[in-house]
Amino acid sequence: DAKTTQPPSMDCAEGRAANLPCNHSTISGNEYVYWYRQIHSQGPQYIIHGLKNNETNEMASLIITEDRKSSTLILPHATLRDTAVYYCIVMNNNAGNMLTFGGGTRLMVKP
Amino acid sequence: DSGVTQTPKHLITATGQRVTLRCSPRSGDLSVYWYQQSLDQGLQFLIQYYNGEERAKGNILERFSAQQFPDLHSELNLSSLELGDSALYFCASSREGGSDEQYFGPGTRLTVT
């Protein structure tokens, strides 16, 4: 699976959009980009995933660049409850479905 | 609430002992995954089962084993426990596999003393 690079930490003001970047320059054509988050020591929570088109759901938007080498997760109106570690994961579904978690980005939403 | 349940929530045991962690997947999900989260190693994939059969294996120690039963619940058995096995153990499930998202349970916190 392609390796991902994320900033270790970010801050965001409550009510503002949080834009979390992820680099995955070695991604291959059949690999999906997934985003999960982990709030404190709870189980990781699925947020969104995509292959090449931008995706949006009730939680977030995922913007994938045309060359697919990077992506951005957007939380449109961050709240204090969005404080968590966010993981960007690239997965080749043909090689099993295991998620390989890196260090993630620790997002702190501040009042 | 993800719909995935894990028992027990907490487990404290001594070195050399054996424990069993249990996971019930979401209704209708055929795949179950086990992950370990320790302070020094982060979140690591251990093993995946799909409809009762082992599908993928990660960094799972030989002292650890798992199985998925006909009712699709899964158990992770940890034996000859060492201090370094102290960690959070998460179970996740997904509908089939492929690009299906995984839903995680609340975890079992294992402390080996």
Interface residues (C-beta under 8 A of the other chain):
Chain A: Y32 Y34 Q38 S41 Q42 G43 P44 Q45 Y46 H49 L51 Y87 N93 A95 G96 N97 M98 L99 T100 F101 G102 G103
Chain B: S2 V4 S31 Y33 Y35 Q37 G42 L43 Q44 F45 Q48 R55 A56 G58 L88 F90 A92 S94 G97 G98 S99 D100 E101 Q102 Y103 F104 G105 P106 G107 R109
